[in-house]
Amino acid sequence: AECVSGCVCPEGLFDDGRGGCVEQKDCPCIHNNQWYSSGHKIKVDCNTCTCQKGVWKCTDDVCYGTCMIYGSGHYNTFDGKFYDFDGSCEYVATQDFCGDKKSSGSFSIITENVPCGTTGVTCSKAIKMFLGVSDDSQYISNKEYKEIQRDVGDDVQYWNRTVGLYLVIEASNGVMLIWDKKTTVFIKLSPDYKGKVCGLCGNFDDKANNDFTTRSGLQDNNPLNFGNSWKQSPMCPDVTEEIKPCDLKPHRKSWAEKECSIIQSEIFKICHSKVDPLPYYEACVHDACSCDSGGDCECFCSAVAAYAQECIKAEACVFWRTPDIC
């Protein structure tokens, strides 16, 4: 059903796939199974694409990469690989001290993960951000923000500000940290870092299939081996099995599935074709089962907000919060 010239339309006109005949300049374009008229503009990441004669023509800007860490051990890497890892230790989220070029790094971001609830899943309790060779450090922990300056150095400037619900720390070397003051952290990197970073957030080379590169530079398929390799202290135990909190707390499972079904409901319908809801729904159920020490609404809300955030990135704005829901 693409734009084709043929026996369906008079000479010189094209079938537009919707039962009409149009001139070539008016051919529509398709994106995520939706048709767009000629001249329509859509955003794809940080670029704008315009429909021209049935073909998308896009600007060629290089975009910032975003890694998201949220809830009980969910990671979405710079290249869009989604996985779970429940380690209890400090881990390298991302850094540019990689491979043999160890000395030439300018930043590292460390996440400190601790058990939350009684099932053994872990959440990020604190994030440490080290900037420049001077070892300036920001420290975010349990709803507070501290700056710890270890040494006077002027090689990397940084600013912090509050935007809505979020605390934003932006550094002059193209690194940005965005925190919701609960359990969600976004790390944004400028395109200069493509292929030059390593850690739990992957290597930012636009290929998701090699994101599980361990500290020793080997590729692994198992998120547990990959995650364990990025722990900061050899004293921490390795994670040996994936925790399934709904199996451990079966009485919470039906409640969790009912609450989290909002992600797969009509409310988010405009986003479903742009961002696959399934991994976010499963992560939501996982979090709602595991949050059994109070704060279960917060866990559920953070999980839904994570999907909503990806929808906004894909230009599908969803107004899902109500006085009853989050």
N, C-alpha and C positions, 0 to 999 in steps of 0.2 A: 504493500500500500504506500510505496514512496512516490515521489513526483516523477511520473514517466509520461512520455509522449506516445500515443498509440491509437488504437481504434476506438478507445472509449471517448476521446475528446476530438473536437474539430482540429484540423491541421494548425500547428503553431501553438495550441494550448495544451496544458498538462493536467493530468488527473492529480488533484491535491490530496488524495488519500481519504478525503472526507465526503466524497460524492459530488464534488464540484470540479469545474474546469477553470484553470487560471493561467495567466501568462507566466513565463518562466520567472520573471522578476518577483512574482507574488507567491512562489512556492513556499510552503511552510517547512519548518525544521522540527526534528523530534529530539527530545532529551528526557531521559528517565521515563520512557513510555508516554510522555505528554507532547502534544503538538503545539507549536508556537508559530504565530503568523510572521510573515516577512517583516523585518524591521524591529522585531521584538528583541529586547536585551535581557540577558540573564547573567547573574554573577556565578562564576565557578572559582571557588577559593578567592583570591584577591583580583582575579581577572574578570573583564566584562566581555561577554560573547554576544554578537549580533547575528541574527538570522538574515542571510543574504542569498536569494535564489535557491533556497533549500539546503544551504550549507552554513554551518556556524563559522564565523570569522571572529577570532578571539585576540584580545591584547596579550602581550607576551611578558608581563611583569613576573619577576621571580617573587614568590610569596614566603612570608614567615611560616615556620613550621610550628605546630602546637602538639605538645604531649600532655595528656591528662592522666592524673592519678586520683582516684576517688574511692570513697566507701571502703569496704573491707577488701583491700588488695586488688583493685581493678586498674589495669593500665591500658591506655590507648596510645601507641607510640607515635612519633613524628610522621611515620609512613603509614599510619592507620592500622597497625596490627593490634588486635584486642586480645588480652589474656589476663589470667588471674595468677597472683603469686602471694601467698600468705607467710612471709618470713618475719621473724621477730628479731630485728637487729637494725643496724644502720646500713643503708645501701646507697650506692651511687645511682642517682636518678639519671643525671647526665653530666658529662664533663668533656672538655676538649683535650684532656691529657690522655691520649690514646696511642697505642702501639709504641713505636720506637721514639716518637717525637715527644717523649714524656716531658721534656723541659719547656716546651713552647706553649703550654696551655695558658688560658687566661681566666678560666672559671671552673668551678665544680659545684653541683647541687646535690646534697645528700638528704635522703629521707630516713627518718627514724621511725620504724614501724613497731607497734606494740600490740599485744592481744587486746581485742575489744569484744565484750560479751564473754560467754563461758564456753563457746564451741571451739575456740582455738584460732578463729580467723583474726587477721591483724589489720589495723588501720594506721595511717600515717599520723603520728602524734606531733612530729616536729620536722621542719624543713630547715636545713642550713645551706646558706649560699655563700660560697667563697669567691671573691672577685680579685683578679689580678694577681701579680706575683707578690703583692704586699700582704696578701692574706687578710684583707678586710673581710669581715664575715657578718652576714645578717642571720638572725635566728628567729624562726617563727615557731611558737610552741603553745599548744593548749590555749588557743584564743588570744595569745599575746605576741607582740612583736618586739624583739630586742635587737640592738645593734651592738656587736662586740668588735671593737677595733683592736687589732693585735699589733699593728705596726703602721707607721705613717707612710703612705704611698699615694701618689696622685695619678697612677697609671689608669685606673678605671673609676670614673665618676658614677654615682648612682642617685636616684631620686625615689622617694616613695610617696604615694598619694592614695586616697580612698575614692573609689568610684562605685557608687551604689553599695551593693553588699560586699564588694571586693576590696582587698588591699592589693595595690599594685606596686611592685618594686621594678624599676627600669634602670638598666645600666648602660653606660655609653658604649660598651662593647657589643651591643645587639642582643643582650640576654634580658628576658622579662619574666617575672614570676607573678602570678595572679592567684590569690588565695581567698576563699570564701569565708574564712575565719572558722570553718568547721572541718570537714574532711575532704575537701576537693582542692586540688592544686593544678593550675595550668602553667606549663613552662613554654614560653615562646622564644624561638631563636631566629635570628636574621638568616637570610639565604646564604650568607658567607660561610656558615658552619656546615653546609651540606656535605655529608660524607666524612666529616671531621670529628664527629662526637661519638660517644659510646656510653653504655650504662643501660639501666632498665628501660629507658625511653627509646632505645634503638639507635641506629646510625644516621638517620635523616638523609638517605640517598635516593629517596623516592621509590625504593623497592622494599615491600613489606616482608618478602620471603627470606631475607638475610638479617632480620632484626635481632634474632636470638644469637648474637655474637658474644661469646663469653669474654671474661677479662683477659684470657690468654689468647684471644683472637680467633678461637675455633668457633665454627657454627654448630649449633645444637638444635634439635627439634623440640626438646623437652623444656617447658618453661621453668620447671623446678631446678634443673641443672644450671640453666642460664641465670636465673635469679640468684641462686646460691653463690655463683661465681662473683657477683658484684657486692657481696657483703664486705663491710669495712673492717670487721674484726674476726680473726680466725677462731676466736673463742665462742662465737655464736654457733648454735647448732644448725645443721643443714635442715632444710625442709625436705621430708622424704615422701610425703603423700599429700594429695590434694584434699582439702577439707570440704565436706558436703554438709553444711549446717542444717539443711532441711531434713536430711536423713537422721541427724542427731536430735532434732527438735520437730518431730512430725506434727505435733499439735499446732505449730505455728505455720505450717506449710499452706493450708487452705486460706488462712488470713493473708499470707504474703502474696499468694497467687491472685487473690481477689483485688487487693490494693494495687498491685503492680500491673494489673490488666489495663490500667489507664494508658500505658505506653503503646499497647496494641489496639487501643480503642479509636472510635471516630474522632476524638479530640485531636489526635496526632495524625489523622489520616493524610493530610497534605504532605507530611514528612516521610511517610512510609516508603514511597518510591525513591526518595533521595538518600535516606539513611536507614539501613536495615535495623529494624527495632529489636530483633531477636536477642542479640548478645546483651543489649541494655535491659531487656525484660528479664533475662536469666540472672543478670547481675543484681537487679532489683530484688528478685525473689530470694537470692542468696543473702543479700544484706538484710532484708526484712526478717528472714529466719534467724540470722545470727545476732541481731541487735536485741539481746534478751536481758540486758542490764540497764534498762531505761533508755530513753532517747530513740525508741524505735520509729517514731514519726520522723525524727531528723534523718535517720538512715534512709527511710523510704523517700523522703523529699529530696535528699541529695542524689539518690539514684535516678529519680525522674528528671531532676534538673540537669543531670549529665546528658541525658538523651535530648532534652530541650535545647541545650547548648550546642550540640552537634547539628540539630535542626536549624538553628539560627545561622550557623556557619554555612549551611547548604541553602540559605535564603528561604527557609520555611519557618516563618514566625508563628509560634503557637502560644496562645494565652491559656495556660492550663491551671494556674494558681487561682483558687477561689477561697472565700473565708473558711470553707470546710476543709479544703485540701491545701495544706502547706501555706 
